[in-house]
Amino acid sequence: MSTATTHDAHHEHQPSGIMRWLTTTNHKDIGTLYLLFSLLMFFIGGAMAMIIRAELFQPGLQMVNPDFFNQMTTMHALVMIFGAVMPAFVGLANWLVPMMIGAPDMALPRMNNWSFWILPFAFLMLLATLFMPGGAPAGGWTLYPPLSLQTGMAFPFLIFAIHMMGMSSIMGAINVVVTIFNMRAPGMTFMKMPLFVWTWLITAYLLIATMPVLAGSVTMLLTDKFFNTSFFNAAGGGDPVMFQHIFWFFGHPEVYILILPAFGIVSQIIPTFARKPLFGYSSMVYATASIAFLSFIVWGHHMFTVGMPIKGELFYMYATMLIAVPTGVKVFNWVSTMWKGSMTFETPMLFAVAFVFLFTIGGFSGLMLAITPVDFQYQETYFVVAHFHYVLVTGAIFAIMAAVYYWIPKWTGNMYDEKLGKLHFWISCISVNVLFFPQHFLGLAGMPRRIPDYAVQFTEFNMISSIGGFVFGLSQLMFAYIVFKTIRGGAKATDQVWEGAHGLEWTLPSPPPYHSFTTAPEVK
Ligand code: CU1
């Protein structure tokens, strides 16, 4: 380090190196930390998926023993949900929410630092369970008792890790709410806020309402195992099905926590590349709020086969199907935004358009699963696995990738490699369908999920799925390469990266915060 730099650092009392990142209260730094952490977890969770697909490449047991396989499915889900997707969205919120509403930073910057730095310790503890006697949790990410109570030494570490993830999420959500309520620039009324801000505000409420419920349910598991309570123990007068009710009261809003910010991202990107303002701005806001409300009253659709009064089954079926209405409004609005637009297909737009198409496939298979009598056939089959991977991979993760390509020029000042970005998109888009589409057929034919071996008639579709999986996994190395190459240098990005390139100043918000780089709900 040069003398001048040392002097400056002392002069401004700004720590440098590792201390800068440990003590930062800057929303951009913290956003970057979240996004890099998310990328790391994406590869760790991805490696687990590769082990799963390698074992399922052919029938019989060749790579791993059944217990380790179950540890992989459980840990893959926990790492991807709590380590990859949620932190990516919080990272995007940190970078974008203050910029989009004209605020200098998040409202609670010191808590913001703490929200992030809890996470690496939570995941260190969760991943450490892989090396403990008895291995990592293997009862599925939903932690149903009594199976989850069979977890050995890892159990208390799992519960504590979940508590820490929950604390991180709740603090992050409180920060988003307080920032949006208190720090909007003059003129930035609620109904002028960019859609990403709106979807995150609603997501933050879902987080604050449901993460404590998850914390309560896992604490009851903990006391059942170690303190002789019987919340979920039938022998002691408890009810194991009660856990499923409590878990899914958290779990279903959680799936919307994993997708609403993605809706916001896509609502920012499509207008830019269609060169039209977003169609139906206010209906987007109301649709998001409706989806969030309905998400609290549909949890029973995860439990159609556990035994429920017929009126309960019907209520959850109709309530679940009702969510298709506001979701349909959103898809209609995205398509209408593109309608007669002057479209170009740079990498962010490719991922956004693929999102609209492929997320909708996941939406339709969700609608199929919502139909109670039909769910009796699909329950615990690969059809369910296909469904939620369309929603989470071609939905949430494609939107996150769209966001990274769209905003990385603003974050780094450098333009990413468009040729490589498009290549990454096409390889990902084709391979992800090769990976997940055959799983619909496997599920309809009766192949169960969470099983390391299968009957021979499932071989071909599993081989196809595994090949798609390996190509998809490898192609994400290209994503990491593009990202780090952009961070290190490259062509300088222009001031108005996308708008400037296309003369699109008229799509800026009204009134525009001078440093906003989003598109407008309406043209004035
Ligand atoms: Cu659900």
Residues whose N, C-alpha, C, O or C-beta is under 5 A from the ligand:
A	BS01	CU1	H252
